[in-house]
Amino acid sequence: MTDILIKAMRFEEGLENEPYYDIYQYPTIGFGKKIGIKNAPLDMFTLYMPDEVAECWLSVDLEALKNIIENDYRTKTAWENCNQARQDMLTAMAYQMGFEGLCGFQKMLSAMEIESWEDAYLEALDSKWARFDTPQRANREATVILEGDYGVYDGLLE
């Protein structure tokens, strides 16, 4: 797992040591880790997650997603045609939306298969994710896909 992906995920997800609701009302903890069913009462989750545990959990989850993306027939060719920064963004998208959510970006993935980065960028932004869910994050991640580097994060990551 690249250090810059970990830093980007820390920035995008933020760290919460105690349970909270994500934007879809799922109980969540750490760096955006879903821990319960939608609208489950937060008082059902009596835990505190130390920073070190949250970091470890994030790394394990990102590595698992990376392995799925690089080996699944729906994403393998796109993955193979991406440089490290673009692969990191596929992993970040899968972390936020789940692997199946990433697979829903079929036109973006098809554009990535032929290294049509502008089309991949436009397809990423032509989505509910970019219009309503997390537009600023989506724009940053799509920009990395377009440019192939982390320049859009300059000055944002510690």
Secondary structure, DSSP 8 states (H G I E B T S, - for coil): --HHHHHHHHHHH--EEEEEE-TTS-EEEETTEE-S-TT--GGG------HHHHHHHHHHHHHHHHHHHHHSTTTHHHHHTS-HHHHHHHHHHHHHH-HHHHHT-HHHHHHHHTT-HHHHHHHHHSSHIIIII-HHHHHHHHHHHHHSSSGGGTTT--
